[in-house]
């Protein structure tokens, strides 16, 4: 991650649902925030809007892990989006925006460039 990253407070650790997603706002955009493995400090944030259904539902998708790589299955049409880069596994030309996120003590921060 860039040293020029501007980290902003997003929410508290207690606001997360371990092993699931929550909907948050990053600036004016709805985002889905995931903490797939409680006990690990790895967080992911990607756009909340499903590009296939146009519904803001991705925070409520099913988390999937295969070969150490996490994705979320969209609740309506079941496309899978990789959490680390937003790429749709079924249609790789479709890519969702992602943001860097991290824990800073008991707070969750999002990186804005």
C-alpha positions in Angstrom: 0.0 0.0 0.0 1.1 3.5 -0.8 2.9 5.5 1.9 0.7 8.4 0.7 -2.5 6.6 1.9 -4.8 8.8 3.9 -6.4 6.5 6.5 -9.9 7.5 7.8 -11.9 6.1 10.6 -14.7 3.9 9.3 -16.2 2.0 12.3 -15.4 0.0 15.4 -14.2 -3.6 15.5 -17.4 -4.4 17.4 -19.5 -3.1 14.5 -18.2 -6.0 12.3 -19.8 -9.5 12.1 -17.0 -12.0 12.1 -17.3 -14.4 9.1 -19.8 -12.1 7.4 -20.3 -8.7 5.8 -21.7 -5.4 6.9 -22.8 -2.4 4.8 -20.9 0.9 5.3 -20.5 4.2 3.6 -17.1 5.2 2.2 -17.5 8.8 1.2 -20.7 8.9 -0.8 -20.5 5.2 -2.0 -22.1 2.2 -0.3 -19.5 -0.5 0.4 -19.5 -4.0 1.8 -17.0 -4.6 4.6 -15.8 -8.2 5.4 -13.9 -9.8 8.2 -13.8 -13.4 6.9 -11.5 -15.0 9.5 -11.9 -13.9 13.1 -8.5 -14.2 14.7 -6.8 -12.8 11.6 -6.5 -9.1 11.1 -7.4 -9.3 7.4 -10.3 -7.1 6.2 -11.8 -6.4 2.8 -14.0 -3.7 1.4 -15.7 -3.7 -2.0 -18.7 -2.0 -3.6 -22.0 -3.0 -2.1 -23.9 -2.7 -5.4 -24.2 -5.9 -7.4 -23.6 -4.9 -11.0 -25.8 -7.7 -12.3 -29.0 -7.0 -10.3 -28.2 -3.3 -9.6 -29.2 -3.9 -6.0 -27.1 -2.9 -3.0 -26.8 -6.4 -1.5 -23.2 -7.6 -1.6 -22.7 -7.2 2.2 -25.3 -9.9 2.7 -23.7 -12.4 0.3 -22.2 -15.7 1.3 -18.5 -15.7 2.0 -16.6 -18.4 0.2 -12.9 -19.6 0.5 -11.0 -21.7 -2.0 -7.3 -22.2 -1.9 -6.8 -19.4 0.6 -8.6 -16.9 -1.6 -11.8 -15.3 -0.4 -14.9 -14.3 -2.5 -18.5 -13.3 -1.9 -21.4 -14.9 -3.7 -24.0 -12.2 -4.6 -27.3 -13.1 -3.0 -29.5 -12.7 -6.1 -27.7 -14.2 -9.1 -24.9 -15.9 -7.3 -21.9 -14.4 -9.2 -18.7 -14.6 -7.1 -16.5 -11.5 -6.5 -13.0 -11.9 -5.2 -12.6 -9.8 -2.1 -9.0 -8.7 -2.7 -9.5 -7.2 -6.1 -13.3 -7.2 -6.9 -13.0 -9.4 -10.0 -16.1 -11.4 -10.9 -15.0 -15.1 -11.1 -17.7 -16.0 -13.7 -17.1 -12.8 -15.8 -13.6 -11.4 -15.2 -14.3 -8.3 -17.3 -16.6 -7.2 -14.5 -14.6 -5.6 -11.6 -16.0 -3.9 -8.5 -14.2 -1.0 -6.8 -12.2 -2.0 -3.7 -10.6 -0.1 -0.9 -7.8 -0.9 1.5 -9.0 -1.4 5.0 -7.2 -2.2 8.3 -7.6 -2.5 12.0 -6.0 0.3 14.1 -6.5 -1.0 17.6 -10.3 -1.4 18.1 -11.1 0.9 15.1 -11.4 0.0 11.4 -9.9 2.4 9.0 -10.3 2.8 5.2 -7.4 4.0 3.0 -8.2 6.8 0.6 -5.6 8.0 -1.9 
